[in-house]
Amino acid sequence: MRVIVTCGPSSEPIDEVRSLTNFSTGELGALICTELHRRGFEVICLRSVTATSLLDSAIATVIPFATNADLTMALEKLSKKGKVLALFHAAALCDYRVTEVATADGKILTHGKIPTSCGPLTMTLQPTEKVIAHLRSWFPSTLLVGWKYEIDGSIEDAHAKAHQQITKYQLDASIVNGKVLGSKFDFIPAVGVVEHLDSKVLLALFLGRWLVSIRPVGRTLVPSS
C-alpha cells in the first residue's frame, strides 16, 4: 500500500538568490521512508530541494518541492491518484512568505539580486496558508500524522497543542519535538497511549510498527471526527 512522507525545509524567496527557510535537514523523513520501505510499503517522499540528508531513490519515489505552494500542489495531485494508507507530514514549512521588499525611502524592489547599496531594507511578511489544513479534505480515509515543533513552555503545554492540532485538522496523531523535549519525541495519538521515543531512529522504527499494526483496518481504529 502507498504511504506519503513530506520532509525537509520549505523556502520562500526574498529575491532571486536569497530566501527565508529553516534548519531542517530532512533526516527524520529519510529515516521514516527507509523504515516504511523495509516493511514493504510503497513510499512516496515529497522532499525539499534543500534537504541535506540523503535518500536512496530505490527506497522512495521522490517528488521535490521548494515553497509551501509547491508542496500544496504536489499533495493535491497525489490525492487524485489512488488510495493512500498514511501520510506523515514531517516537512518543516515556512510560516511566512515575503510579499514586498522596500528601501528606506519606500522604493519597492522587485527584480534580480538586491544589492547592498540599497541600504537598510524593510520586508513585509504575510502568513502562509497552512498545508495541513487541506489534508483531510484531500485524503479523507488516510491516516494523517502531523508534527508540533515546540521551543517554549512545558511538556504538558506541548501535548495540549498537539491535541489541538489533532482536533483542528482531523489528524490521527501528532508528534511533538523541539527544544521542549530535547532530542526526544512524543507520539500523541487521537485515541490511545502516548509513546515516548528517545531518538529519530527509534521514532522511525515505532512508526513502522504502528502502521503495520493498524494496516488491516486502516482509519476505522480512530475517530474520523
C-alpha positions in Angstrom: 0.0 0.0 0.0 1.1 3.6 -0.7 2.3 5.9 2.0 3.4 9.6 1.7 6.1 11.3 3.7 6.9 15.0 3.5 10.3 16.1 4.7 12.9 18.9 4.7 12.6 22.7 4.9 10.5 24.8 2.6 11.8 28.1 1.4 10.2 31.4 0.4 12.1 33.7 -1.9 13.3 37.2 -0.8 14.9 37.9 -4.2 16.4 35.6 -6.9 19.3 34.4 -4.7 18.0 34.7 -1.1 15.2 33.0 0.7 13.5 32.5 4.1 14.0 29.0 5.3 14.9 27.0 8.4 17.5 24.5 9.7 15.6 21.3 9.0 17.7 18.7 7.2 15.1 16.1 6.2 16.9 13.4 8.1 13.9 12.2 10.1 11.8 12.0 6.9 14.5 9.9 5.2 14.6 7.6 8.2 10.8 7.2 8.1 10.9 6.5 4.4 13.6 3.9 4.9 11.7 2.1 7.6 8.4 2.1 5.8 10.1 0.7 2.6 11.8 -2.0 4.7 8.3 -3.0 5.9 7.0 -3.4 2.3 5.1 -0.1 1.8 5.3 1.8 -1.5 6.8 5.1 -0.3 6.3 8.5 -1.9 8.5 11.2 -0.5 7.8 14.9 -1.1 11.3 16.1 -0.3 12.6 19.7 -0.1 15.1 20.6 -2.7 17.3 22.0 0.1 17.1 18.9 2.3 20.7 17.7 3.0 20.1 14.2 4.3 20.5 11.6 1.6 17.6 9.4 0.5 18.2 6.4 -1.8 15.9 6.6 -4.9 15.4 2.8 -4.5 13.6 3.5 -1.2 11.0 6.0 -2.3 9.6 7.9 -5.3 10.9 11.4 -4.7 8.9 14.4 -5.6 10.9 17.7 -5.0 9.4 20.9 -3.7 10.7 24.3 -2.8 7.9 26.5 -1.5 4.8 25.8 0.5 2.8 26.3 -2.6 4.9 23.7 -4.5 4.1 21.2 -1.7 0.4 22.0 -1.7 0.1 21.5 -5.4 2.0 18.2 -5.3 -0.1 16.8 -2.4 -3.3 17.8 -4.2 -2.2 15.9 -7.3 -1.3 12.8 -5.3 -4.7 12.8 -3.6 -6.3 12.2 -7.1 -4.1 9.2 -7.9 -5.4 6.5 -5.8 -5.7 5.3 -2.2 -3.0 6.3 0.4 -2.9 4.4 3.6 -0.9 7.0 5.6 0.6 10.5 5.3 3.4 11.6 7.6 3.6 15.4 7.3 7.2 15.9 8.7 8.2 18.8 6.4 9.3 22.0 8.2 7.3 24.6 6.4 7.7 28.4 6.4 5.1 30.3 8.4 5.6 33.4 6.4 6.4 34.5 2.8 7.8 37.7 1.6 5.3 39.9 -0.2 7.3 43.1 -0.5 10.9 44.4 0.0 11.4 48.1 0.2 14.2 50.6 0.7 14.2 53.1 3.5 12.8 55.8 1.1 9.9 53.5 0.2 11.2 52.2 -3.2 9.8 48.7 -3.9 12.4 46.2 -5.1 11.1 43.6 -7.5 13.7 42.0 -9.7 17.1 40.3 -9.5 19.5 40.2 -6.6 19.1 43.1 -4.1 22.4 44.9 -3.9 23.8 46.0 -0.5 24.0 49.5 -2.0 20.2 49.7 -1.4 21.0 50.2 2.3 18.5 49.2 5.1 15.5 47.3 3.8 12.0 46.5 5.1 10.4 43.2 4.3 6.7 42.7 4.5 5.9 39.1 5.6 2.5 37.5 5.0 1.4 34.4 6.9 1.5 31.4 4.6 -1.5 29.2 4.0 -1.5 26.1 6.2 -0.8 23.0 4.0 -2.0 20.7 6.9 -5.5 22.4 6.7 -6.1 20.8 3.3 -5.0 17.3 4.1 -8.2 15.8 5.5 -10.4 17.0 2.6 -7.9 15.6 0.1 -7.2 12.4 1.9 -10.5 11.5 3.7 -9.6 7.9 4.5 -5.9 8.3 5.0 -4.2 8.1 8.4 -2.7 11.6 8.9 0.2 12.3 11.2 1.3 15.9 11.9 4.2 17.4 13.8 4.4 20.1 16.5 7.8 21.7 17.0 7.8 23.5 20.3 10.5 25.6 21.9 8.9 27.2 25.0 6.6 26.1 27.7 6.2 22.7 29.5 5.8 19.3 28.0 2.2 19.4 29.1 1.7 22.6 27.1 3.3 20.9 24.1 1.0 17.9 24.4 -2.0 20.2 24.7 -1.0 21.9 21.4 -0.6 18.5 19.7 -4.2 17.6 20.8 -5.4 20.9 19.5 -3.7 20.2 16.2 -5.3 16.8 16.0 -8.8 18.2 16.7 -8.5 21.2 14.4 -7.1 19.3 11.4 -8.8 15.9 12.0 -5.5 14.1 12.4 -4.9 10.6 13.7 -1.8 11.6 15.6 0.7 14.4 16.2 4.4 14.1 17.0 5.9 16.6 19.5 9.5 17.6 19.2 11.7 20.6 19.6 13.7 22.2 22.5 10.9 21.4 24.9 11.8 17.7 24.6 15.4 18.0 23.8 16.4 15.3 21.3 13.3 13.1 22.1 9.9 12.7 20.5 6.4 12.1 21.9 3.8 10.4 19.7 0.4 11.7 20.6 -2.5 9.6 19.2 -6.0 10.8 18.7 -7.0 7.7 20.7 -4.7 5.7 22.9 -1.5 5.9 24.9 1.3 8.5 24.4 4.6 6.9 23.2 7.9 8.4 24.2 10.8 7.9 21.8 14.4 8.8 22.6 15.7 9.4 19.1 14.8 9.9 15.4 15.8 6.3 14.7 13.5 4.9 17.4 10.7 7.1 16.3 11.0 5.8 12.7 11.0 2.2 13.9 8.0 2.9 16.1 6.0 4.5 13.2 6.8 1.4 11.1 5.4 -0.9 13.8 2.4 1.4 14.4 1.4 1.5 10.7 1.8 -2.3 10.3 -0.4 -2.8 13.4 -3.3 -0.8 12.0 -2.9 -1.6 8.3 -5.6 -4.3 8.2 -8.4 -1.9 9.1 -6.9 1.5 8.5 -8.6 4.6 9.8 -11.6 2.8 11.4 -9.5 2.4 14.5 -9.7 6.1 15.3 -12.5 8.6 15.3 -13.0 10.4 12.0 -14.5 13.5 13.8 
